[in-house]
Amino acid sequence: MFRRREPVPFAFVAEADRFRSNVTPPPRVRLGKAQLAARSLVGLTVVAGLAGSLLFGIPALQPNKAPEKSQQSTASEGR
């Protein structure tokens, strides 16, 4: 019925599971409109940067097709 606990070298470890603090944490501070707008703007900037890097980066990663005609200057054709 009762579990026997193993002895521990420190008394506070044995009492830690039944200790309850009577100190309540302070209430959360609500963000103002300026702080909320600033955080939203930073978030949107990060998302726009990631989307832009994908938009410009994906075409650069595509393999290029071999050109049909070799690229030579028109000046060398008359020789």
Phi, psi and omega per residue, in radians:
M1 nan -0.939 3.105
F2 -1.712 2.311 3.084
R3 -1.464 2.407 3.114
R4 -1.560 2.242 -3.123
R5 -1.523 2.593 3.088
E6 -1.337 2.561 3.103
P7 -1.217 2.458 3.112
V8 -2.090 2.645 -3.075
P9 -1.274 -0.366 -3.120
F10 -2.068 2.310 -3.087
A11 -1.186 -0.588 -3.080
F12 -1.202 -0.436 3.081
V13 -1.216 -0.704 -3.140
A14 -1.186 -0.555 -3.100
E15 -1.613 -0.056 -3.041
A16 -1.142 -0.590 -3.096
D17 -1.289 -0.335 3.114
R18 -1.884 0.059 3.121
F19 -1.420 2.312 3.087
R20 -2.263 2.294 -3.102
S21 -1.433 2.526 3.066
N22 -1.738 0.137 3.137
V23 -1.659 2.165 3.130
T24 -1.631 2.494 3.120
P25 -1.222 2.716 -3.138
P26 -1.187 2.671 3.138
P27 -1.168 2.635 3.132
R28 -1.209 2.435 3.129
V29 -1.464 2.256 3.136
R30 -1.377 2.472 3.133
L31 -1.317 2.529 3.068
G32 -1.383 3.009 -3.122
K33 -1.137 -0.638 -3.133
A34 -1.180 -0.738 3.123
Q35 -1.170 -0.696 3.119
L36 -1.134 -0.719 3.106
A37 -1.163 -0.689 3.134
A38 -1.133 -0.759 3.123
R39 -1.151 -0.664 3.101
S40 -1.147 -0.704 3.141
L41 -1.154 -0.693 3.087
V42 -1.126 -0.753 3.112
G43 -1.082 -0.761 3.118
L44 -1.142 -0.633 3.105
T45 -1.126 -0.724 3.116
V46 -1.134 -0.781 -3.140
V47 -1.135 -0.717 3.119
A48 -1.150 -0.644 3.086
G49 -1.125 -0.728 3.101
L50 -1.162 -0.727 3.118
A51 -1.143 -0.697 3.112
G52 -1.151 -0.682 3.115
S53 -1.158 -0.607 3.051
L54 -1.204 -0.709 -3.109
L55 -1.090 -0.738 -3.117
F56 -1.582 -0.372 -3.065
G57 -1.497 -0.596 -3.096
I58 -1.114 -0.790 3.098
P59 -1.098 -0.524 3.133
A60 -1.252 -0.399 -3.140
L61 -1.536 -0.191 3.136
Q62 -1.227 2.445 3.113
P63 -1.209 2.429 3.132
N64 -1.382 2.490 3.063
K65 -1.391 2.599 3.134
A66 -1.167 2.359 3.137
P67 -1.185 2.505 -3.107
E68 -1.238 -0.654 -3.131
K69 -2.085 2.421 3.142
S70 -1.169 2.528 -3.079
Q71 -1.523 1.826 3.070
Q72 -2.231 2.703 3.126
S73 -1.279 2.675 -3.136
T74 -1.234 -0.321 3.121
A75 -1.212 -0.510 -3.114
S76 -1.446 -0.129 -3.110
E77 -1.285 -0.547 -3.082
G78 -1.362 -0.080 -3.086
R79 -1.468 nan nan
